[in-house]
Amino acid sequence: MPLTRLGRLANGERRGFPPSSLLHVTILLVCLVAPGVLLSGVRVAWSADTAPRPLLAKGQLPVDWWFVFKFGSAKPFAGCGPDTGKRVCPFGGAVRTDGSFGQQFVYASSKDRKLTKGRGCLGAHVDDPLGATFDQVYGGSFFYVVWNDQFYRDPAICGSSASCGGTWGHSKGMLAWNDAGEGFILQVTTPSWPGSGSKQIGRKSGNTLGCIRTNNNLIAAQHFFALKLTKADLMRTLAALANASVVTDPTKLQIVKNGGPSDVRLLVEALGQKSKSTRFMQTKLSTGVVLISKPSLLKVPPWQMVSALLGGTEGKAATWWTRPWIPTTKKSSKVGCWDSQLSKPGPIDIVTSGEWDSNEIGLIAPKNHAQIGIVSVGNKRYAIFGDLNQQGTLSPPDCDKSQNGRGGLFFVIESKQLFDGIAGLLDGGIAATTVPRE
């Protein structure tokens, strides 16, 4: 398959240390071997020159993964947390002052799996996980793919439509990698962000959370998840994206800068098409995180599918829950919209409210657009971060309704501490096992 013109252009941009940077390389190696070492009384920061990685703050050593839950705009979570400066737009746009918003957040990482309250306004600075991780790519020269089914015509993907429905994937995120194919994936749940992978490609709508002219939906809670990828991980992830029919366009440099290894470039060129697959994909990546890809043509309720693949005996999910509702299901619940490649559907409680610091959190639409869950299997505890809302149906005849008929990704981490933290967020009301009355 020949490379596109943009693919050839991106592949022509090679990176590396200049000859004069031997000292820089030496310092970097010292940091990677002994992150706590001090040089001249100053802690040496990690450099992103080699590969883009998940960061908790600019200049800090990378982590294997991090998870962020951004609260909605209801009090006391409205606005920003304890700030390190005024609201700004480092990735383009203008600060919106025409409505309520919520950019306070909690986070956990492979370094510390306990949920911790963050500082400042999420994504509006480079000293929080989201801003620091995105900044490496937006201000650098790495390769990238951005996908979102709600770009709001900036860039235009689905003609004059603001969003891409039908059997397109209900998925949003970003991949970034270097010449060797090493980098990260960033799963997001925000409409219209990100909408550009480089400051060299201007975006009319803006490209900073809280600074976008189109709907960023910062009124609702959202989640973000970043994960380190080796080249092998990147290849598997690109295959999973294609399987899920994510919305992107390899011919638009605003959202795709192709390059790196030839086999990576070929997989990137294949994106932006509707998959004909009816098979789920499930793979364990180098970090131990499990990646699950649901194709649009696998017409089953999404969170029951994930629970089934994990062998779940108990599970909870908080999503953008509204009509067409999928109710809470138990072990005895009948799920007629199912597929023979899957084992028995796993039970899933629909969480309607949660809690943080003794304050209630609304966890259904329109207050929540995060897609997070937990599943128990014997003594194993899983935290799950997904793309798909718990909307659709359990029974025929309309098994392709709503999210049953959409593609998406799920990331699964086995960790009791992270499980417990998310279980605390989800400690609240549970929907009934029957569909709510209209």
Backbone hydrogen bonds, N-H to C=O, Kabsch-Sander energy under -0.5 kcal/mol:
donor,donor_aa,acceptor,acceptor_aa,energy
8,R,4,T,-2.6
9,L,5,R,-2.2
10,A,6,L,-2.8
11,N,7,G,-2.4
12,G,8,R,-1.1
12,G,9,L,-0.5
13,E,10,A,-1.5
14,R,12,G,-0.9
21,S,18,P,-2.2
22,L,19,P,-0.5
25,V,21,S,-2.5
26,T,22,L,-2.5
27,I,23,L,-2.6
28,L,24,H,-2.4
29,L,25,V,-2.5
30,V,26,T,-2.1
31,C,27,I,-2.3
32,L,28,L,-2.3
33,V,29,L,-2.1
34,A,30,V,-3.0
37,V,34,A,-2.2
39,L,42,V,-2.0
40,S,38,L,-0.5
42,V,39,L,-2.0
44,V,37,V,-0.9
46,W,59,G,-0.9
50,T,47,S,-0.5
58,K,126,V,-2.3
60,Q,57,A,-2.0
63,V,54,P,-2.3
66,W,226,A,-1.9
67,F,108,A,-2.8
68,V,224,F,-2.8
69,F,106,V,-2.6
70,K,68,V,-0.6
70,K,222,Q,-3.0
71,F,69,F,-0.5
71,F,104,Q,-2.1
73,S,219,I,-2.3
77,F,74,A,-2.3
79,G,101,F,-2.9
81,G,120,G,-2.4
92,G,89,C,-1.7
94,A,211,C,-1.0
96,R,210,G,-2.3
102,G,218,L,-1.4
103,Q,79,G,-2.9
104,Q,77,F,-0.7
106,V,69,F,-2.1
107,Y,116,T,-2.4
108,A,67,F,-2.1
109,S,112,D,-2.4
110,S,65,W,-2.2
116,T,107,Y,-2.6
118,G,105,F,-2.9
120,G,82,P,-2.2
122,L,103,Q,-2.5
122,L,120,G,-0.6
124,A,121,C,-2.3
132,A,128,D,-2.7
133,T,129,P,-2.0
134,F,130,L,-2.2
135,D,131,G,-2.0
136,Q,132,A,-1.0
137,V,133,T,-0.6
137,V,134,F,-0.9
138,Y,134,F,-2.6
139,G,135,D,-2.2
140,G,137,V,-1.0
143,F,177,W,-2.4
144,Y,257,K,-1.6
145,V,175,L,-1.9
146,V,255,I,-2.7
147,W,173,G,-2.3
148,N,247,V,-1.8
149,D,171,S,-0.6
152,Y,162,A,-2.1
154,D,151,F,-1.2
154,D,155,P,-0.8
156,A,153,R,-0.5
157,I,155,P,-0.5
161,S,158,C,-1.9
164,C,149,D,-2.7
165,G,163,S,-0.7
168,W,165,G,-1.9
169,G,245,S,-3.4
170,H,407,G,-2.3
171,S,169,G,-1.5
173,G,147,W,-2.6
174,M,186,L,-2.2
175,L,145,V,-2.8
176,A,184,F,-2.1
177,W,143,F,-1.9
178,N,182,E,-1.5
181,G,178,N,-1.7
183,G,229,L,-2.2
184,F,176,A,-2.1
185,I,227,L,-2.0
186,L,174,M,-3.3
187,Q,185,I,-0.5
187,Q,225,F,-3.5
188,V,172,K,-1.9
189,T,223,H,-0.5
192,S,150,Q,-1.5
193,W,190,T,-1.1
197,G,254,Q,-2.2
199,K,138,Y,-2.4
201,I,198,S,-1.6
202,G,200,Q,-0.7
206,G,203,R,-1.3
207,N,92,G,-1.3
208,T,92,G,-0.6
211,C,208,T,-2.6
213,R,205,S,-2.8
216,N,214,T,-0.5
220,A,217,N,-0.6
221,A,367,K,-2.7
222,Q,70,K,-1.7
224,F,68,V,-2.3
225,F,187,Q,-2.3
226,A,66,W,-2.3
227,L,185,I,-2.3
228,K,64,D,-3.2
229,L,183,G,-2.9
234,L,230,T,-2.7
235,M,231,K,-2.3
236,R,232,A,-2.1
237,T,233,D,-2.8
238,L,234,L,-2.6
239,A,235,M,-1.9
240,A,236,R,-2.0
241,L,237,T,-2.4
242,A,238,L,-2.2
243,N,239,A,-2.2
244,A,240,A,-1.5
245,S,242,A,-1.3
246,V,241,L,-1.5
248,T,246,V,-0.8
252,K,249,D,-2.1
253,L,251,T,-0.7
255,I,252,K,-1.5
256,V,252,K,-2.1
257,K,144,Y,-2.8
258,N,256,V,-0.5
265,R,261,P,-2.3
266,L,262,S,-2.0
267,L,263,D,-1.4
268,V,264,V,-2.3
269,E,265,R,-2.3
270,A,266,L,-0.9
271,L,268,V,-1.7
272,G,246,V,-0.5
275,S,273,Q,-0.5
281,M,293,S,-2.0
283,T,291,L,-2.3
285,L,283,T,-0.5
285,L,289,V,-3.0
288,G,285,L,-2.3
290,V,412,V,-2.5
291,L,283,T,-3.2
292,I,410,F,-2.7
293,S,281,M,-2.7
294,K,408,G,-3.0
297,L,277,S,-0.7
298,L,295,P,-1.5
299,K,297,L,-1.1
300,V,298,L,-1.8
300,V,404,N,-0.7
305,M,301,P,-1.7
306,V,302,P,-1.9
307,S,303,W,-2.2
308,A,304,Q,-2.3
309,L,305,M,-2.3
310,L,306,V,-1.5
311,G,307,S,-0.5
311,G,308,A,-1.0
312,G,307,S,-3.4
313,T,376,S,-2.7
314,E,376,S,-1.3
316,K,374,I,-2.4
317,A,349,D,-2.2
318,A,372,I,-2.9
321,W,319,T,-1.9
322,T,320,W,-0.7
326,I,390,Q,-1.0
328,T,432,A,-1.9
329,T,348,I,-2.4
333,S,330,K,-1.3
335,V,333,S,-0.5
336,G,334,K,-0.6
336,G,394,L,-0.9
337,C,394,L,-2.9
338,W,336,G,-1.6
342,L,339,D,-1.8
346,G,304,Q,-1.4
348,I,329,T,-0.8
349,D,315,G,-2.7
351,V,317,A,-2.5
351,V,349,D,-0.8
352,T,429,G,-2.7
353,S,429,G,-1.0
354,G,361,I,-2.8
355,E,425,L,-1.0
356,W,359,N,-2.3
359,N,356,W,-1.7
361,I,354,G,-2.1
363,L,352,T,-2.1
365,A,321,W,-0.8
367,K,364,I,-1.9
368,N,364,I,-1.0
369,H,221,A,-2.9
372,I,318,A,-1.9
373,G,384,I,-2.2
374,I,316,K,-2.0
375,V,382,Y,-1.8
376,S,314,E,-2.9
377,V,380,K,-2.2
380,K,377,V,-2.5
382,Y,375,V,-2.6
383,A,413,I,-2.7
384,I,373,G,-2.8
385,F,411,F,-2.3
386,G,371,Q,-3.1
387,D,409,L,-1.2
391,Q,389,N,-1.7
392,G,324,P,-2.6
399,C,397,P,-1.1
401,K,398,D,-1.7
403,Q,391,Q,-0.5
404,N,401,K,-1.8
405,G,402,S,-1.4
406,R,403,Q,-1.5
408,G,294,K,-1.9
410,F,292,I,-2.2
411,F,385,F,-2.7
412,V,290,V,-2.7
413,I,383,A,-2.6
415,S,381,R,-1.7
415,S,413,I,-0.8
419,F,415,S,-2.5
420,D,416,K,-2.9
421,G,417,Q,-1.9
422,I,418,L,-2.4
423,A,419,F,-2.9
424,G,420,D,-1.8
425,L,421,G,-1.5
426,L,422,I,-2.1
427,D,424,G,-1.2
428,G,426,L,-1.5
431,A,350,I,-2.9
